Amino acid sequence: MTRLPRLSPADLDDDQRALREAIAGGPRAGGPFPLTDAAGALTGPFNAMLFAPPAGQALQRLGAAVRYETTIGDRVRELAILAVAARWDCAFEQYAHEPAARAAGATDAQLTAIAAGALPEGLDDGETAALRFVLALLDDDVDDVTYAECVPIIGNRVAVELTTLVGYYATLALQLRVFRVTVPVERP
């Protein structure tokens, strides 16, 4: 498989530059996301989007919506993203979201459980039901029993938001693997 060519900021057209700036300045827990490596070439999960700015902008808007415009609690959201990253062996997303999960109150034991694909302990009933739903989504097995046990606790809206979140991050994780995105050397 051939890699996409590495773009430098000088190679970008106006649409690509606008998308790059929108991504770099996005609302992230650790501040602006570094988009260039030590050599000045573009790097990170959104590098591939810069080749098709309309698609990249749409994906950026969807990502912002599923992460920031949701009724899902911060800890559940970040643990759900980490569950997707563990399922798809996506080191980049694990690296990027562990600090946000910790900032939202996730413990080392909870992060370890999620990394192993297990339901973490120490969550309230709503968080437990939400993460049971996420783990079932990742196993392609939200059966009637799981649905009947989880949805009355988390509600239909959160069930839809979790399904969208899992779908978005699973797709992103697959893209990161296809484009062979590596984990940055330094944490942003």
Contact map, one row per residue, 1 for C-alpha under 8 A:
11100000000000000000000000000000000000000000000000000000000000000000000000000000000000000000000000000000000000000000000000000000000000000000000000000000000000000000000000000000000000000000
11110000000000000000000000000000000000000000000000000000000000000000000000000000000000000000000000000000000000000000000000000000000000000000000000000000000000000000000000000000000000000000
11111000000000000000000000000000000000000000000000000000000000000000000000000000000000000000000000000000000000000000000000000000000000000000000000000000000000000000000000000000001100000000
01111100000000000000000000000000000000000000000100000000000000000000000000000000000000000000000000000000000000000000000000000000000000000000000000000000000000000000000000000000001000000000
00111110000000000000000000000000000000000000000000000000000000000000000000000000000000000000000000000000000000000000000000000000000000000000000000000000000000000000000000000000000000000000
00011111000000000000000000000000000000001110000000000000000000000000000000000000000000000000000000000000000000000000000000000000000000000000000000000000000000000000000000000000000000000000
00001111101100000000000000000000000000001100000000000000000000000000000000000000000000000000000000000000000000000000000000000000000000000000000000000000000000000000000000000000000000000000
00000111111100000000000000000000000100011100000000000000000000000000000000000000000000000000000000000000000000000000000000000000000000000000000000000000000000000000000000000000000000000000
00000011111100001000000000000000000000011100000000000000000000000000000000000000000000000000000000000000000000000000000000000000000000000000000000000000000000000000000000000000000000000000
00000001111100000000000000000000000000000000000000000000000000000000000000000000000000000000000000000000000000000000000000000000000000000000000000000000000000000000000000000000000000000000
00000011111110000000000000000000000000000000000000000000000000000000000000000000000000000000000000000000000000000000000000000000000000000000000000000000000000000000000000000000000000000000
00000011111111111000000000000000000000000000000000000000000000000000000000000000000000000000000000000000000000000000000000000000000000000000000000000000000000000000000000000000000000000000
00000000001111111000000000000000000000000000000000000000000000000000000000000000000000000000000000000000000000000000000000000000000000000000000000000000000000000000000000000000000000000000
00000000000111111100000000000000000000000000000000000000000000000000000000000000000000000000000000000000000000000000000000000000000000000000000000000000000000000000000000000000000000000000
00000000000111111110000000000000000000000000000000001000000000000000000000000000000000000000000000000000000000000000000000000000000000000000000000000000000000000000000000000000000000000000
00000000000111111111000000000000000000000000000001111000000000000000000000000000000000000000000000000000000000000000000000000000000000000000000000000000000000000000000000000000000000000000
00000000100111111111100000000000000000000000000000000000000000000000000000000000000000000000000000000000000000000000000000000000000000000000000000000000000000000000000000000000000000000000
00000000000001111111110000000000000000000000000000000000000000000000000000000000000000000000000000000000000000000000000000000000000000000000000000000000000000000000000000000000000000000000
00000000000000111111111000000000000000000000000001001001100000000000000000000000000000000000000000000000000000000000000000000000000000000000000000000000000000000000000000000000000000000000
00000000000000011111111100000000001000000000000001000000000000000000000000000000000000000000000000000000000000000000000000000000000000000000000000000000000000000000000000000000000000000000
00000000000000001111111110000000000000000000000000000000000000000000000000000000000000000000000000000000000000000000000000000000000000000000000000000000000000000000000000000000000000000000
00000000000000000111111111000000000000000000000000000000000000000000000000000000000000000000000000000000000000000000000000000000000000000000000000000000000000000000000000000000000000000000
00000000000000000011111111000000100000000000010000000000000100000000000000000000000000000000000000000000000000000000000000000000000000000000000000000000000000000000000000000000000000000000
00000000000000000001111111000001111000000000000000000000000000000000000000000000000000000000000000000000000000000000000000000000000000000000000000000000000000000000000000000000000000000000
00000000000000000000111111100011100000000000000000000000000000000000000000000000000000000000000000000000000000000000000000000000000000000000000000000000000000000000000000000000000000000000
00000000000000000000011111110011100000000000000000000000000000000000000000000000000000000000000000000000000000000000000000000000000000000000000000000000000000000000000000000000000000000000
00000000000000000000000011111011000000000000000000000000000000000000000000000000000000000000000000000000000000000000000000000000000000000000000000000000000000000000000000000000000000000000
00000000000000000000000001111111100000000000000000000000000000000000000000000000000000000000000000000000000000000000000000000000000000000000000000000000000000000000000000000000000000000000
00000000000000000000000000111110000000000000000000000000000000000000000000000000000000000000000000110000000000000000000000000000000000000000000000000000000000000000000000000000000000000000
00000000000000000000000000011111100000000000000000000000000000000000000000000000000000000000000000000000000000000000000000000000000000000000000000000000000000000000000000000000000000000001
00000000000000000000000011111111100000000000000000000000000000000000000000000000000000000000000000000000000000000000000000000000000000000000000000000000000000000000000000000000000000000001
00000000000000000000000111110111110000000000000000000000000000000000000000000000000000000000000000000000000000000000000000000000000000000000000000000000000000000000000000000000000000000001
00000000000000000000001111010111111000000000000000000000000000000000000000000000000000000000000000000000000000000000000000000000000000000000000000000000000000000000000000000000000000000001
00000000000000000000000100000001111110000011000000000000000000000000000000000000000000000000000000000000000000000000000000000000000000000000000000000000000000000000000000000000000000000001
00000000000000000001000100000000111110000111001000000000000000000000000000000000000000000000000000000000000000000000000000000000000000000000000000000000000000000000000000000000000000000000
00000001000000000000000000000000011111111111000000000000000000000000000000000000000000000000000000000000000000000000000000000000000000000000000000000000000000000000000000000000000000000000
00000000000000000000000000000000011111111110000000000000000000000000000000000000000000000000000000000000000000000000000000000000000000000000000000000000000000000000000000000000000000010000
00000000000000000000000000000000000111111000000000000000000000000000000000000000000000000000000000000000000000000000000000000000000000000000000000000000000000000000000000000000000000000000
00000000000000000000000000000000000111111000000000000000000000000000000000000000000000000000000000000000000000000000000000000000000000000000000000000000000000000000000000000000000000000000
00000001100000000000000000000000000111111100000000000000000000000000000000000000000000000000000000000000000000000000000000000000000000000000000000000000000000000000000000000000000000000000
00000111100000000000000000000000000111111110000000000000000000000000000000000000000000000000000000000000000000000000000000000000000000000000000000000000000000000000000000000000000000000000
00000111100000000000000000000000001110011111001000000000000000000000000000000000000000000000000000000000000000000000000000000000000000000000000000000000000000000000000000000000000000000000
00000100000000000000000000000000011110001111111000000000000000000000000000000000000000000000000000000000000000000000000000000000000000000000000000000000000000000000000000000000000010000000
00000000000000000000000000000000011100000111111000000000000000000000000000000000000000000000000000000000000000000000000000000000000000000000000000000000000000000000000000000000000011010000
00000000000000000000000000000000000000000011111100000000000000000000000000000000000000000000000000000000000000000000000000000000000000000000000000000000000000000000000000010011000010000000
00000000000000000000001000000000000000000011111111000001000000000000000000000000000000000000000000000000000000000000000000000000000000000000000000000000000000000000000000000000000000000000
00000000000000000000000000000000001000000111111111100000000000000000000000000000000000000000000000000000000000000000000000000000000000000000000000000000000000000000000000000000000000000000
00010000000000000000000000000000000000000000111111110000000000000000000000000000000000000000000000000000000000000000000000000000000000000000000000000000000000000000000000000000001000000000
00000000000000000000000000000000000000000000011111111011100000000000000000000000000000000000000000000000000000000000000000000000000000000000000000000000000000000000000000000000000000000000
00000000000000010011000000000000000000000000011111111001000000000000000000000000000000000000000000000000000000000000000000000000000000000000000000000000000000000000000000000000000000000000
00000000000000010000000000000000000000000000001111111000000000000000000000000000000000000000000000000000000000000000000000000000000000000000000000000000000000000000000000000000000000000000
00000000000000010000000000000000000000000000000111111111000000000000000000000000000000000000000000000000000000000000000000000000000000000000000000000000000000000000000000000000000000000000
00000000000000110010000000000000000000000000000011111111100000000000000000000000000000000000000000000000000000000000000000000000000000000000000000000000000000000000000000000000000000000000
00000000000000000000000000000000000000000000000000011111110000000000000000000000000000000000000000000000000000000000000000000000000000000000000000000000000000000000000000000000000000000000
00000000000000000000000000000000000000000000000010011111111000000000000000000000000000000000000000000000000000000000000000000000000000000000000000000000000000000000000000000000000000000000
00000000000000000010000000000000000000000000010011011111111100000000000000000000000000000000000000000000000000000000000000000000000000000000000000000000000000000000000000000000000000000000
00000000000000000010000000000000000000000000000010001111111110000000000000000000000000000000000000000000000000000000000000000000000000000000000000000000000000000000000000000000000000000000
00000000000000000000000000000000000000000000000000000111111111000000000000000000000000000000000000000000000000000000000000000000000000000000000000000000000000000000000000000000000000000000
00000000000000000000000000000000000000000000000000000011111111100000000000000000000000000000000000000000000000000000000000000000000000000000000000000000000000000000000000000000000000000000
00000000000000000000001000000000000000000000000000000001111111110000000000000000000000000000000000000000000000000000000000000000000000000000000000000000000000000000000000000000000000000000
00000000000000000000000000000000000000000000000000000000111111111000000000000000000000000000000000000000000000000000000000000000000000000000000000000000000000000000000000000000000000000000
00000000000000000000000000000000000000000000000000000000011111111100000000000000000000000000000000000000000000000000000000000000000000000000000000000000000000000000000100000000000000000000
00000000000000000000000000000000000000000000000000000000001111111110000000000000000000000000000000000000000000000000000000000000000000000000000000000000000000000000000100000000000000000000
00000000000000000000000000000000000000000000000000000000000111111111100000000000000000000000000000000000000000000000000000000000000000000000000000000000000000000000000000000000000000000000
00000000000000000000000000000000000000000000000000000000000011111111110000000000000000000000000000000000000000000000000000000000000000000000000000000000000000000000000000000000000000000000
00000000000000000000000000000000000000000000000000000000000001111111110000000000000000000000000000000000000000000000000000000000000000000000000000000000000000001001100100000000000000000000
00000000000000000000000000000000000000000000000000000000000000111111110000001000000000000000000000000000000000000000000000000000000000000000000000000000000000000000100000000000000000000000
00000000000000000000000000000000000000000000000000000000000000011111110000000000000000000000000000000000000000000000000000000000000000000000000000000000000000000000000000000000000000000000
00000000000000000000000000000000000000000000000000000000000000011111111000000000000000000000000000000000000000000000000000000000000000000000000000000000000000000000000000000000000000000000
00000000000000000000000000000000000000000000000000000000000000001111111100000000000000000000000000000000000000000000000000000000000000000000000000000000000000001000000000000000000000000000
00000000000000000000000000000000000000000000000000000000000000000000111110000000000000000000000000000000000000000000000000000000000000000000000000000000000001001000000000000000000000000000
00000000000000000000000000000000000000000000000000000000000000000000011111011000000000000000000000000000000000000000000000000000000000000000000000000000000001001100000000000000000000000000
00000000000000000000000000000000000000000000000000000000000000000000001111111000000000000000000000000000000000000000000000000000000000000000000000000000000000000000000000000000000000000000
00000000000000000000000000000000000000000000000000000000000000000000000111111100000000000000000000001001000000000000000000000000000000000000000000000000000000000000000000000000000000000000
00000000000000000000000000000000000000000000000000000000000000000000000011111110000000000000000000001001110000000000000000000000000000000000000000000000000000000000000000000000000000000000
00000000000000000000000000000000000000000000000000000000000000000000000111111111000000000000000000000000000000000000000000000010011000000000000000000000000000000000000000000000000000000000
00000000000000000000000000000000000000000000000000000000000000000010000111111111100000000000000000000000000000000000000000000000000000000000000000000000000000000000000000000000000000000000
00000000000000000000000000000000000000000000000000000000000000000000000001111111110000000000000011011001000000000000000000000000000000000000000000000000000000000000000000000000000000000000
00000000000000000000000000000000000000000000000000000000000000000000000000111111111000000000000000001000010000100100000000000000001000000000000000000000000000000000000000000000000000000000
00000000000000000000000000000000000000000000000000000000000000000000000000011111111100000000000000000000000000000000000000000000001001000000000000000000000000000100010000000000000000000000
00000000000000000000000000000000000000000000000000000000000000000000000000001111111110000000100010000000000000000000000000000000000000000000000000000000000000000000110010000000000000000000
00000000000000000000000000000000000000000000000000000000000000000000000000000111111111000000110011000000000000000110000000000000000000000000000000000000000000000000000000000000000000000000
00000000000000000000000000000000000000000000000000000000000000000000000000000011111111100000000000000000000000000110100000000000000001100000000000000000000000000000000000000000000000000000
00000000000000000000000000000000000000000000000000000000000000000000000000000001111111110000000000000000000000000000000000000000000000000100000000000000000000000000010011001000000000000000
00000000000000000000000000000000000000000000000000000000000000000000000000000000111111111110110000000000000000000000000000000000000000000000000000000000000000000000000011001000000000000000
00000000000000000000000000000000000000000000000000000000000000000000000000000000011111111110010000000000000000000111100000000000000000000000000000000000000000000000000000000000000000000000
00000000000000000000000000000000000000000000000000000000000000000000000000000000001111111100000000000000000000000000100000000000000000000100000000000000000000000000000000000000000000000000
00000000000000000000000000000000000000000000000000000000000000000000000000000000000111111100000000000000000000000000000000000000000000000000000000000000000000000000000001001100000000000000
00000000000000000000000000000000000000000000000000000000000000000000000000000000000011111110000000000000000000000000000000000000000000000000000000000000000000000000000000000000000000000000
00000000000000000000000000000000000000000000000000000000000000000000000000000000000011111111110000000000000000000000000000000000000000000000000000000000000000000000000000001001100000000000
00000000000000000000000000000000000000000000000000000000000000000000000000000000000011001111111000000000000000000000000000000000000000000000000000000000000000000000000000000000000001100000
00000000000000000000000000000000000000000000000000000000000000000000000000000000000000000111111100000000000000000000000000000000000000000000000000000000000000000000000000000001000011110000
00000000000000000000000000000000000000000000000000000000000000000000000000000000110010000111111110000000000000000000000000000000000000000000000000000000000000000000000000001000000000000000
00000000000000000000000000000000000000000000000000000000000000000000000000000000010011000111111111000000000000000000000000000000000000000000000000000000000000000000000000000000000000000000
00000000000000000000000000000000000000000000000000000000000000000000000000000000000000000011111111100000000000000000000000000000000000000000000000000000000000000000000000000000000000100000
00000000000000000000000000000000000000000000000000000000000000000000000000000000000000000001111111110000000000000000000000000000000000000000000000000000000000000000000000000000000000000000
00000000000000000000000000000000000000000000000000000000000000000000000000000100110000000000111111111000000000000000000000000000000000000000000000000000000000000000000000000000000000000000
00000000000000000000000000000000000000000000000000000000000000000000000000000100010000000000011111111100000000100000000000000000000000000000000000000000000000000000000000000000000000000000
00000000000000000000000000001000000000000000000000000000000000000000000000000000000000000000001111111110000000000000000000000000000000000000000000000000000000000000000000000000000000000000
00000000000000000000000000001000000000000000000000000000000000000000000000000100000000000000000111111111000000000000000000000000000000000000000000000000000000000000000000000000000000000000
00000000000000000000000000000000000000000000000000000000000000000000000001100110000000000000000011111111110000000000000000000000000000000000000000000000000000000000000000000000000000000000
00000000000000000000000000000000000000000000000000000000000000000000000000000000000000000000000001111111111000000000000000000000000000000000000000000000000000000000000000000000000000000000
00000000000000000000000000000000000000000000000000000000000000000000000000000000000000000000000000111111110000000000000000000000000000000000000000000000000000000000000000000000000000000000
00000000000000000000000000000000000000000000000000000000000000000000000001100100000000000000000000011111110000000000000000000000000000000000000000000000000000000000000000000000000000000000
00000000000000000000000000000000000000000000000000000000000000000000000000100000000000000000000000001111111000000000000000000000000000000000000000000000000000000000000000000000000000000000
00000000000000000000000000000000000000000000000000000000000000000000000000100010000000000000000000001111111101100000000000000000000000000000000000000000000000000000000000000000000000000000
00000000000000000000000000000000000000000000000000000000000000000000000000000000000000000000000000000100111111100000000000000000000000000000000000000000000000000000000000000000000000000000
00000000000000000000000000000000000000000000000000000000000000000000000000000000000000000000000000000000011111110000000000000000000000000000000000000000000000000000000000000000000000000000
00000000000000000000000000000000000000000000000000000000000000000000000000000000000000000000000000000000001111111000000110000000000000000000000000000000000000000000000000000000000000000000
00000000000000000000000000000000000000000000000000000000000000000000000000000000000000000000000000000000011111111100000111000000000000000000000000000000000000000000000000000000000000000000
00000000000000000000000000000000000000000000000000000000000000000000000000000010000000000000000001000000011111111110000100000000000000000000000000000000000000000000000000000000000000000000
00000000000000000000000000000000000000000000000000000000000000000000000000000000000000000000000000000000000111111111000000000000000000000000000000000000000000000000000000000000000000000000
00000000000000000000000000000000000000000000000000000000000000000000000000000000000000000000000000000000000011111111111100000000000000000000000000000000000000000000000000000000000000000000
00000000000000000000000000000000000000000000000000000000000000000000000000000010011001000000000000000000000001111111111100000000000000000000000000000000000000000000000000000000000000000000
00000000000000000000000000000000000000000000000000000000000000000000000000000000011001000000000000000000000000111111110000000000000000000000000000000000000000000000000000000000000000000000
00000000000000000000000000000000000000000000000000000000000000000000000000000000000001000000000000000000000000011111110000000000000000000000000000000000000000000000000000000000000000000000
00000000000000000000000000000000000000000000000000000000000000000000000000000000001001100000000000000000000000001111111000000000000000100000000000000000000000000000000000000000000000000000
00000000000000000000000000000000000000000000000000000000000000000000000000000000000000000000000000000000000000001111111100000000000000100000000000000000000000000000000000000000000000000000
00000000000000000000000000000000000000000000000000000000000000000000000000000000000000000000000000000000000000001100111110000001001100100000000000000000000000000000000000000000000000000000
00000000000000000000000000000000000000000000000000000000000000000000000000000000000000000000000000000000000011101100011111100001000000000000000000000000000000000000000000000000000000000000
00000000000000000000000000000000000000000000000000000000000000000000000000000000000000000000000000000000000011000000001111100000000000000000000000000000000000000000000000000000000000000000
00000000000000000000000000000000000000000000000000000000000000000000000000000000000000000000000000000000000001000000000111110000000000000000000000000000000000000000000000000000000000000000
00000000000000000000000000000000000000000000000000000000000000000000000000000000000000000000000000000000000000000000000111111111000000000000000000000000000000000000000000000000000000000000
00000000000000000000000000000000000000000000000000000000000000000000000000000000000000000000000000000000000000000000000001111111000000000000000000000000000000000000000000000000000000000000
00000000000000000000000000000000000000000000000000000000000000000000000000000000000000000000000000000000000000000000000000111111100000000000000000000000100000000000000000000000000000000000
00000000000000000000000000000000000000000000000000000000000000000000000000000000000000000000000000000000000000000000000000111111110000000000000000000000110000000000000000000000000000000000
00000000000000000000000000000000000000000000000000000000000000000000000000010000000000000000000000000000000000000000000000111111111000000000000000000000000000000000000000000000000000000000
00000000000000000000000000000000000000000000000000000000000000000000000000000000000000000000000000000000000000000000001100111111111100000000000000000000000000000000000000000000000000000000
00000000000000000000000000000000000000000000000000000000000000000000000000000000000000000000000000000000000000000000000000001111111110000000000000001110110000000000000000000000000000000000
00000000000000000000000000000000000000000000000000000000000000000000000000010000000000000000000000000000000000000000000000000111111111000000000000000100010001100100000000000000000000000000
00000000000000000000000000000000000000000000000000000000000000000000000000010011000000000000000000000000000000000000001000000011111111100000000000000000000000000000000000000000000000000000
00000000000000000000000000000000000000000000000000000000000000000000000000000000000000000000000000000000000000000000001000000001111111110000000001000100000000000000000000000000000000000000
00000000000000000000000000000000000000000000000000000000000000000000000000000000000000000000000000000000000000000000000000000000111111111000010001100100000000100000000000000000000000000000
00000000000000000000000000000000000000000000000000000000000000000000000000000001001000000000000000000000000000000000000000000000011111111100000000000000000000000110010000000000000000000000
00000000000000000000000000000000000000000000000000000000000000000000000000000000001000000000000000000000000000000000111000000000001111111110000000000000000000000000000000000000000000000000
00000000000000000000000000000000000000000000000000000000000000000000000000000000000000000000000000000000000000000000000000000000000111111111110001000000000000000000000000000000000000000000
00000000000000000000000000000000000000000000000000000000000000000000000000000000000000000000000000000000000000000000000000000000000011111111110000000000000000000010010000000000000000000000
00000000000000000000000000000000000000000000000000000000000000000000000000000000000100100000000000000000000000000000000000000000000001111111100000000000000000000000010000000000000000000000
00000000000000000000000000000000000000000000000000000000000000000000000000000000000000000000000000000000000000000000000000000000000000111111110000000000000000000000000000000000000000000000
00000000000000000000000000000000000000000000000000000000000000000000000000000000000000000000000000000000000000000000000000000000000000011111110000000000000000000000000000000000000000000000
00000000000000000000000000000000000000000000000000000000000000000000000000000000000000000000000000000000000000000000000000000000000000011111111000000000000000000000000000000000000000000000
00000000000000000000000000000000000000000000000000000000000000000000000000000000000000000000000000000000000000000000000000000000000010011011111111100000000000000000000000000000000000000000
00000000000000000000000000000000000000000000000000000000000000000000000000000000000000000000000000000000000000000000000000000000000000000000111111100000000000000000000000000000000000000000
00000000000000000000000000000000000000000000000000000000000000000000000000000000000000000000000000000000000000000000000000000000000000000000011111110000000000000000000000000000000000000000
00000000000000000000000000000000000000000000000000000000000000000000000000000000000000000000000000000000000000000000000000000000000000000000011111111000000000000000000000000000000000000000
00000000000000000000000000000000000000000000000000000000000000000000000000000000000000000000000000000000000000000000000000000000000110010000011111111100000000000000000000000000000000000000
00000000000000000000000000000000000000000000000000000000000000000000000000000000000000000000000000000000000000000000000000000000000010000000011111111110000000000000000000000000000000000000
00000000000000000000000000000000000000000000000000000000000000000000000000000000000000000000000000000000000000000000000000000000000000000000000111111111000000000000000000000000000000000000
00000000000000000000000000000000000000000000000000000000000000000000000000000000000000000000000000000000000000000000000000000000100000000000000011111111100000000000000000000000000000000000
00000000000000000000000000000000000000000000000000000000000000000000000000000000000000000000000000000000000000000000000000000000110110000000000001111111110000000000000000000000000000000000
00000000000000000000000000000000000000000000000000000000000000000000000000000000000000000000000000000000000000000000000000000000100000000000000000111111111100100000000000000000000000000000
00000000000000000000000000000000000000000000000000000000000000000000000000000000000000000000000000000000000000000000000000000000000000000000000000011111111100000000000000000000000000000000
00000000000000000000000000000000000000000000000000000000000000000000000000000000000000000000000000000000000000000000000000001100100000000000000000001111111000000000000000000000000000000000
00000000000000000000000000000000000000000000000000000000000000000000000000000000000000000000000000000000000000000000000000000100110000000000000000000111111111100000000000000000000000000000
00000000000000000000000000000000000000000000000000000000000000000000000000000000000000000000000000000000000000000000000000000000000000000000000000000011111111100000000000000000000000000000
00000000000000000000000000000000000000000000000000000000000000000000000000000000000000000000000000000000000000000000000000000000000000000000000000000011011111110000000000000000000000000000
00000000000000000000000000000000000000000000000000000000000000000000000000000000000000000000000000000000000000000000000000000000000000000000000000000000011111111000000000000000000000000000
00000000000000000000000000000000000000000000000000000000000000000000001100000000000000000000000000000000000000000000000000000000010000000000000000000000011111111100000000000000000000000000
00000000000000000000000000000000000000000000000000000000000000000000000000000000000000000000000000000000000000000000000000000000010010000000000000000010011111111110000000000000000000000000
00000000000000000000000000000000000000000000000000000000000000000000000000000000000000000000000000000000000000000000000000000000000000000000000000000000000111111111000000000000000000000000
00000000000000000000000000000000000000000000000000000000000000000100011100000000000000000000000000000000000000000000000000000000000000000000000000000000000011111111100000000000000000000000
00000000000000000000000000000000000000000000000000000000000000000000000100000001000000000000000000000000000000000000000000000000010001000000000000000000000001111111110000000000000000000000
00000000000000000000000000000000000000000000000000000000000000000000000000000000000000000000000000000000000000000000000000000000000001001000000000000000000000111111111000000000000000000000
00000000000000000000000000000000000000000000000000000000000000000100000000000000000000000000000000000000000000000000000000000000000000000000000000000000000000011111111100000000000000000000
00000000000000000000000000000000000000000000000000000000000000000110000000000000100000000000000000000000000000000000000000000000000000000000000000000000000000001111111110000000000000000000
00000000000000000000000000000000000000000000000000000000000000000000000000000001100100000000000000000000000000000000000000000000000001001100000000000000000000000111111111000000000000000000
00000000000000000000000000000000000000000000000000000000000000000000000000000000000000000000000000000000000000000000000000000000000000000000000000000000000000000011111111100000000000000000
00000000000000000000000000000000000000000000000000000000000001100100000000000000000000000000000000000000000000000000000000000000000000000000000000000000000000000001111111110000000000000000
00000000000000000000000000000000000000000000000000000000000000000000000000000000100110000000000000000000000000000000000000000000000000000000000000000000000000000000111111111000000000000000
00000000000000000000000000000000000000000000000000000000000000000000000000000000000110010000000000000000000000000000000000000000000000000000000000000000000000000000011111111100000000000000
00000000000000000000000000000000000000000000000000000000000000000000000000000000000000000000000000000000000000000000000000000000000000000000000000000000000000000000001111111110000000000000
00000000000000000000000000000000000000000000100000000000000000000000000000000000000000000000000000000000000000000000000000000000000000000000000000000000000000000000000111111111000000000000
00000000000000000000000000000000000000000000000000000000000000000000000000000000000110010100100000000000000000000000000000000000000000000000000000000000000000000000000011111111100000000000
00000000000000000000000000000000000000000000000000000000000000000000000000000000000000010000000000000000000000000000000000000000000000000000000000000000000000000000000001111111110000000000
00000000000000000000000000000000000000000000100000000000000000000000000000000000000000000000000000000000000000000000000000000000000000000000000000000000000000000000000000111111111000000000
00000000000000000000000000000000000000000000100000000000000000000000000000000000000000000101000000000000000000000000000000000000000000000000000000000000000000000000000000011111111110000000
00000000000000000000000000000000000000000000000000000000000000000000000000000000000000000100000000000000000000000000000000000000000000000000000000000000000000000000000000001111111110000000
00000000000000000000000000000000000000000000000000000000000000000000000000000000000000000000000000000000000000000000000000000000000000000000000000000000000000000000000000000111111110000000
00110000000000000000000000000000000000000000000100000000000000000000000000000000000000000000000000000000000000000000000000000000000000000000000000000000000000000000000000000011111110000000
00100000000000000000000000000000000000000000000000000000000000000000000000000000000000000000000000000000000000000000000000000000000000000000000000000000000000000000000000000001111111000000
00000000000000000000000000000000000000000011100000000000000000000000000000000000000000000001000000000000000000000000000000000000000000000000000000000000000000000000000000000001111111100000
00000000000000000000000000000000000000000001000000000000000000000000000000000000000000000011000000000000000000000000000000000000000000000000000000000000000000000000000000000000000111110000
00000000000000000000000000000000000000000000000000000000000000000000000000000000000000000011001000000000000000000000000000000000000000000000000000000000000000000000000000000000000011111000
00000000000000000000000000000000000010000001000000000000000000000000000000000000000000000001000000000000000000000000000000000000000000000000000000000000000000000000000000000000000001111110
00000000000000000000000000000000000000000000000000000000000000000000000000000000000000000000000000000000000000000000000000000000000000000000000000000000000000000000000000000000000000111110
00000000000000000000000000000000000000000000000000000000000000000000000000000000000000000000000000000000000000000000000000000000000000000000000000000000000000000000000000000000000000011111
00000000000000000000000000000000000000000000000000000000000000000000000000000000000000000000000000000000000000000000000000000000000000000000000000000000000000000000000000000000000000011111
00000000000000000000000000000111110000000000000000000000000000000000000000000000000000000000000000000000000000000000000000000000000000000000000000000000000000000000000000000000000000000111
